[in-house]
Amino acid sequence: MNDPLVYLNGAMTPLSEAKIPVLDRGFIFGDGIYDVVPFYGRRPLRPTQHIARLMRSMAAIGITSPHDEAGWMALCDSVVAASPLADQMLYIQVTRGVAPRRHTFPAQVTPTVFIMSNPLVPPSASERATGLSCVSLDDKRWLRCEIKSTSLLGNVLAAQYAVEHDAIESIQFRDGFLTEGSSTNAWIVKDGVLLAPPKDNLILEGIRYRFIEELCMECGIPFEARRISRAEVDEADEILLSSATKEVINVTTFDSKPVGDGRPGPVGEQLYAAYQRVKAGLAG
Ligand code: PDD
């Protein structure tokens, strides 16, 4: 049976035996945060930024981090080392902890820490070749999307909306402006310029956000962060998505219409190639 070792509150344990009390505030209120770190050949991509975001998310909801950066790295490494997989997706979750059910923060509480490794499954060769199909959706989530919260109901409903409309991902708009996918950042290309929505409370700043900005500099692709209207997305030459799992990939069908000429465009392909070079350097 596939029963990987996971980390829960100070101990490594088989996943099937990892248990938390029902009064854990993560279960009761969704009162927690998480992060997802990709490992290639057991080496993490951008670990410092992932741990910094984990710390930011905790600070944003008033959880005192139970570990410093080195402590988090050591825990992550122990879970990665326990897995037979070379390429892994490390899931780290911290909740406020276990307490009687009252909305306000409990006075004395120990955060629950859970880390598991999952296989890293990037888009398939055929998804890369054809590009993804996405649908538009009004962004109905809360206004603190910059926090990587486990309260993901809005994102879950947006992801489900996509599959029910034969799409891979929903691309969301708030007040007529592009925000992001249900679990991805969204980008457009117009006249060779890569455009992204600004980093604010309306999107999660993906670790790939700054990474792609840097790849743009390396590849000589002009980059601009600003509000992007629905009309601009409809008329984009390319639409891209990025995340730890999707890496960077072209969307070629949007609301059943082709994006550009309906094939993955040159900017997406150039960024993907640059991304693969960094991965190959890591995996050695
Ligand atoms: N999701 N926006 C949202 C809402 C996300 O959930 C994610 C990542 C991103 C991209 O962030 P990054 O580049 O750091 O992966 C943007 C992860 C993969 C998840 O929830 O599983």
Residues whose N, C-alpha, C, O or C-beta is under 5 A from the ligand:
A	BS01	PDD	V36 E180 G181 S182 S183 T184 N185 L204 E205 G206 I207 R208 Y209 S242 S243 A244 T245
